[in-house]
Amino acid sequence: MGSDMALAELKQYEGSSPRPVDFDAYWARALQELEGQSLDYELVPAEFSSPLADCYHLYFTGTGGARIHAKYVKPKKPEGQGPAMAMFHGYSCDSGDWADKVNYAAHGITVLALDCRGQGGLSEDNLTVQGTTIRGHIIRGIDDLNTDKLYFRNVFLDTVQTVRILMSMEHVDPERIGVHGLSQGGALATACAALEPRVKLAVPVYPFLCDYRRAFELNVTTSAYEEIHYYFRFFDPHHLREEEFFTKLGYIDIQHLASRIKAKVLFVTGLADTICPPSTQFAVYNKICAEKELLVYHEYGHEYLPYLSDHTLQAFLKL
């Protein structure tokens, strides 16, 4: 209903945005850099309290020396090693309220909810780039000669570090970790599961950051991808660098990471989504080779999805 393609077409769509020829080498180098990052962290008791869970602000040092914040919520009395989840938030938002994390902790699931650098939360964005930094994070670093300066490269690596910190905790079973998020968070859950193959479950919901060229072709000024429109309008009005632009964005296009995923995937999408068009999302889903399930909300878009919280909790309880 209201999709940019019929569902049958969506299930066959393989994406249109280019994959850089050195894509695998790019991420191998990034993960090698991450190996040098410490998993040490600092805990600060939260102002929020619950009889069901212990709540902390957790700080760690991410790539480039940035101070990264996450909300950490653990069961009050963990029994041995239990499951855990990394939670990722939507674009420009933050890690959200404590209460939904307490719900998971009450079911024995430890939660670490990341704040993305320089967005609505407490994480630091210390990235210095050449070129524009206006209108959004997708294009942050796009004009820098160093492709490692793309903003989302560091955020993807932060998600991996988040999961590895969970794996290092005594009360967490490193074999029972899942990732979850909506929109930008769905993209980060996908990227994390791809870059850290020990993740066992991924629940991405209407993910962002995929198939940028397709997004650009579909009413980009009314979608989450509007900064691509602004980039061409202000910096390349004749589209002389269009191919270079979309190829460079390919490094941070989650459709090109999807085939790496080993985790079981519950992929959630709404066919009336005008913010992150369904075709861009299916470019990702169709490349996932691991065990996967598709949950389609036919009349829903980029919005509250009924029973989604129930489906997600049930999926994580199976960990």
C-alpha positions as CSV (number, residue, x, y, z in Angstrom):
1,M,0.0,0.0,0.0
2,G,1.5,3.3,-1.1
3,S,5.0,1.8,-1.7
4,D,7.4,3.0,-4.4
5,M,7.2,-0.6,-5.9
6,A,4.8,-3.4,-5.6
7,L,5.7,-6.0,-2.9
8,A,6.5,-8.6,-5.5
9,E,9.0,-6.2,-7.1
10,L,10.4,-5.1,-3.7
11,K,11.3,-8.8,-2.9
12,Q,13.3,-8.9,-6.1
13,Y,15.0,-5.5,-5.9
14,E,18.8,-5.6,-5.5
15,G,19.6,-1.9,-5.1
16,S,21.1,0.7,-7.5
17,S,23.7,2.6,-5.5
18,P,27.3,1.7,-6.4
19,R,29.6,-0.5,-4.3
20,P,33.2,0.9,-4.1
21,V,35.7,-1.6,-5.6
22,D,37.8,-1.5,-2.4
23,F,34.8,-1.8,-0.1
24,D,36.0,-5.0,1.7
25,A,39.5,-3.6,2.2
26,Y,38.0,-0.3,3.5
27,W,36.1,-2.2,6.3
28,A,39.0,-4.6,7.0
29,R,41.2,-1.6,7.6
30,A,38.5,0.0,9.8
31,L,38.1,-3.1,11.9
32,Q,41.9,-3.4,12.2
33,E,41.9,0.1,13.7
34,L,39.2,-0.9,16.1
35,E,41.3,-3.8,17.4
36,G,43.5,-1.2,18.9
37,Q,40.7,0.4,20.9
38,S,40.4,-0.4,24.6
39,L,37.2,-2.0,25.9
40,D,37.7,-0.2,29.2
41,Y,34.7,1.8,30.4
42,E,33.6,4.1,33.1
43,L,30.3,3.7,35.0
44,V,28.4,6.6,36.6
45,P,25.2,5.8,38.5
46,A,22.1,7.1,36.8
47,E,19.7,9.6,38.3
48,F,17.0,7.1,37.4
49,S,16.4,4.1,39.6
50,S,14.4,1.0,39.5
51,P,13.8,-2.0,41.9
52,L,14.2,-4.3,38.9
53,A,17.5,-3.1,37.4
54,D,20.7,-1.2,38.0
55,C,21.0,1.8,35.8
56,Y,24.3,3.6,34.8
57,H,25.7,6.0,32.3
58,L,28.6,4.1,30.6
59,Y,31.4,6.0,28.9
60,F,34.1,4.5,26.6
61,T,36.7,5.9,24.2
62,G,35.8,5.3,20.6
63,T,37.9,5.6,17.4
64,G,39.7,8.9,17.1
65,G,39.6,9.3,20.9
66,A,36.0,10.5,21.1
67,R,34.2,10.1,24.4
68,I,31.2,7.9,23.8
69,H,28.1,7.5,26.0
70,A,25.6,4.8,26.4
71,K,22.8,3.9,28.8
72,Y,23.6,0.7,30.7
73,V,20.8,-1.3,32.3
74,K,21.4,-4.7,33.9
75,P,19.2,-7.1,35.8
76,K,19.3,-6.5,39.6
77,K,20.4,-10.0,40.4
78,P,21.8,-11.7,37.3
79,E,21.9,-15.5,37.5
80,G,25.1,-16.6,35.8
81,Q,25.7,-15.4,32.3
82,G,22.6,-14.1,30.5
83,P,21.7,-12.5,27.2
84,A,22.2,-8.9,26.2
85,M,21.2,-6.4,23.6
86,A,22.7,-3.3,22.1
87,M,20.1,-0.7,21.3
88,F,20.5,2.1,18.7
89,H,18.5,5.2,18.2
90,G,17.0,7.2,15.3
91,Y,18.6,10.0,13.4
92,S,19.3,13.2,15.5
93,C,17.8,11.6,18.6
94,D,19.4,10.0,21.7
95,S,19.4,6.7,23.5
96,G,15.9,7.4,24.9
97,D,14.2,6.8,28.2
98,W,15.4,4.3,30.9
99,A,12.0,2.6,31.2
100,D,12.0,0.5,28.1
101,K,15.5,-0.8,28.9
102,V,14.3,-1.7,32.4
103,N,11.6,-3.8,30.8
104,Y,14.3,-5.9,29.1
105,A,16.4,-6.1,32.3
106,A,13.4,-7.3,34.2
107,H,13.3,-10.2,31.7
108,G,17.0,-11.0,32.4
109,I,18.4,-9.1,29.4
110,T,21.3,-6.6,29.9
111,V,20.9,-3.5,27.7
112,L,23.6,-1.1,26.4
113,A,22.0,1.8,24.4
114,L,24.4,3.9,22.4
115,D,24.3,7.6,21.9
116,C,25.5,8.4,18.4
117,R,28.3,11.0,18.2
118,G,27.2,14.6,18.0
119,Q,23.5,13.9,17.8
120,G,20.9,14.3,20.6
121,G,22.8,12.4,23.3
122,L,26.0,12.8,25.3
123,S,28.5,11.3,22.9
124,E,31.3,13.5,21.5
125,D,31.8,14.1,17.8
126,N,35.4,15.2,17.5
127,L,35.7,14.5,13.8
128,T,37.5,17.2,11.8
129,V,36.7,17.1,8.1
130,Q,37.2,19.2,5.0
131,G,34.1,20.4,3.2
132,T,30.6,21.1,4.4
133,T,29.2,20.0,7.8
134,I,25.8,21.5,7.3
135,R,22.5,19.7,6.8
136,G,23.3,16.3,8.2
137,H,25.7,13.5,8.9
138,I,25.4,11.4,5.8
139,I,27.4,14.0,3.9
140,R,29.8,14.8,6.8
141,G,33.3,14.0,5.4
142,I,32.1,13.4,1.8
143,D,34.4,16.1,0.4
144,D,37.4,15.0,2.5
145,L,40.1,13.3,0.4
146,N,40.4,10.7,3.2
147,T,37.4,8.3,2.9
148,D,38.0,7.3,6.5
149,K,36.6,10.7,7.5
150,L,33.1,9.7,6.7
151,Y,31.0,10.3,9.8
152,F,29.1,7.0,9.8
153,R,32.3,5.0,9.5
154,N,33.1,5.9,13.1
155,V,29.5,5.4,14.3
156,F,29.4,1.9,12.7
157,L,32.6,1.1,14.6
158,D,31.1,2.5,17.8
159,T,28.3,-0.1,17.5
160,V,30.8,-2.9,17.2
161,Q,32.7,-1.6,20.3
162,T,29.3,-1.4,22.1
163,V,28.7,-5.1,21.5
164,R,32.3,-6.0,22.4
165,I,32.0,-4.2,25.7
166,L,28.8,-6.2,26.4
167,M,30.7,-9.4,25.5
168,S,33.4,-8.5,28.0
169,M,31.0,-8.2,31.0
170,E,31.2,-11.1,33.4
171,H,27.4,-11.6,33.7
172,V,26.8,-11.5,29.9
173,D,27.0,-14.6,27.7
174,P,29.0,-13.5,24.6
175,E,27.1,-16.1,22.6
176,R,23.7,-14.6,23.3
177,I,23.9,-11.0,22.1
178,G,21.4,-9.2,19.9
179,V,21.1,-5.8,18.3
180,H,18.0,-3.6,17.7
181,G,17.0,-0.2,16.4
182,L,14.5,1.8,14.3
183,S,15.4,4.0,11.3
184,Q,19.0,5.1,11.8
185,G,19.0,2.6,14.7
186,G,17.9,-0.1,12.2
187,A,20.8,0.8,10.0
188,L,23.2,0.6,12.9
189,A,21.8,-2.8,14.0
190,T,22.4,-4.1,10.5
191,A,25.9,-2.7,10.2
192,C,26.8,-3.9,13.7
193,A,25.6,-7.5,12.9
194,A,27.6,-7.4,9.7
195,L,30.8,-6.1,11.2
196,E,30.7,-8.2,14.3
197,P,29.7,-11.8,13.2
198,R,29.4,-13.0,16.8
199,V,26.1,-11.2,17.1
200,K,23.3,-13.8,17.2
201,L,20.1,-11.7,16.6
202,A,19.4,-8.5,14.7
203,V,16.0,-6.7,14.7
204,P,16.3,-3.8,12.3
205,V,13.2,-1.7,11.8
206,Y,12.7,0.4,8.7
207,P,16.4,1.0,8.4
208,F,18.0,4.2,7.1
209,L,21.4,4.6,5.4
210,C,20.8,2.4,2.4
211,D,20.7,2.6,-1.4
212,Y,21.4,6.4,-1.4
213,R,21.0,6.8,-5.2
214,R,17.5,5.2,-5.1
215,A,16.6,7.4,-2.1
216,F,17.7,10.4,-4.1
217,E,15.4,9.5,-7.0
218,L,12.4,9.3,-4.8
219,N,11.2,12.6,-3.4
220,V,14.4,13.1,-1.5
221,T,13.4,16.5,-0.2
222,T,10.6,15.0,1.9
223,S,12.6,12.0,3.2
224,A,15.4,11.4,5.8
225,Y,17.8,11.7,2.8
226,E,17.1,15.4,2.1
227,E,20.7,16.4,2.8
228,I,21.7,14.7,-0.4
229,H,19.5,17.1,-2.3
230,Y,21.0,20.0,-0.4
231,Y,24.5,18.8,-1.2
232,F,23.9,18.8,-5.0
233,R,21.9,22.1,-4.8
234,F,24.7,24.0,-3.0
235,F,27.9,22.1,-4.0
236,D,27.4,20.3,-7.2
237,P,24.4,21.9,-9.1
238,H,25.5,20.4,-12.5
239,H,26.0,16.9,-10.9
240,L,29.6,16.8,-12.3
241,R,30.6,14.6,-9.3
242,E,27.4,12.6,-9.0
243,E,29.1,9.2,-9.7
244,E,32.0,9.9,-7.4
245,F,29.5,11.1,-4.7
246,F,27.3,8.0,-4.7
247,T,30.3,5.7,-5.0
248,K,31.9,7.3,-1.9
249,L,28.6,7.0,0.0
250,G,28.8,3.3,-0.9
251,Y,31.3,2.8,2.0
252,I,28.6,3.6,4.5
253,D,25.7,1.9,2.6
254,I,24.4,-0.9,4.7
255,Q,23.2,-2.9,1.7
256,H,26.8,-3.6,0.8
257,L,27.4,-5.0,4.4
258,A,24.3,-7.1,4.5
259,S,25.7,-10.3,3.0
260,R,28.2,-10.5,5.9
261,I,25.5,-11.0,8.5
262,K,25.6,-14.3,10.4
263,A,22.9,-13.5,12.9
264,K,19.3,-14.5,12.7
265,V,17.4,-11.4,11.4
266,L,13.9,-10.2,12.1
267,F,13.5,-7.4,9.5
268,V,10.6,-5.0,9.9
269,T,9.3,-2.6,7.3
270,G,6.3,-0.5,6.4
271,L,5.2,-0.3,2.8
272,A,3.8,3.2,3.2
273,D,7.2,4.6,4.3
274,T,8.0,7.9,2.6
275,I,10.9,8.8,5.0
276,C,13.0,5.7,4.2
277,P,11.5,4.3,1.0
278,P,10.7,0.6,1.1
279,S,12.8,-0.2,-2.0
280,T,15.9,1.2,-0.2
281,Q,15.2,-1.2,2.7
282,F,14.6,-4.2,0.5
283,A,18.0,-3.6,-1.2
284,V,19.3,-4.6,2.2
285,Y,16.9,-7.4,3.1
286,N,17.4,-9.1,-0.2
287,K,21.2,-9.3,0.3
288,I,21.0,-11.0,3.7
289,C,22.1,-14.6,3.3
290,A,21.6,-15.6,7.0
291,E,18.3,-17.0,8.5
292,K,15.8,-14.2,8.2
293,E,12.2,-13.3,8.7
294,L,10.3,-10.4,7.1
295,L,7.6,-8.6,9.1
296,V,5.6,-6.3,6.8
297,Y,3.2,-3.5,8.0
298,H,1.3,-2.9,4.8
299,E,-0.6,0.3,5.7
300,Y,2.2,1.8,7.9
301,G,5.1,4.1,7.2
302,H,7.9,5.5,9.3
303,E,5.8,5.6,12.5
304,Y,4.6,3.8,15.6
305,L,4.0,0.1,14.6
306,P,1.5,-1.7,16.7
307,Y,2.7,-4.9,18.5
308,L,6.3,-4.2,17.4
309,S,7.5,-4.0,21.0
310,D,5.9,-7.4,21.7
311,H,7.4,-9.0,18.6
312,T,10.8,-7.6,19.5
313,L,10.7,-8.7,23.2
314,Q,9.6,-12.2,22.1
315,A,12.5,-12.4,19.7
316,F,15.0,-11.4,22.3
317,L,13.6,-13.8,24.9
318,K,14.6,-16.6,22.6
319,L,18.2,-15.7,23.1
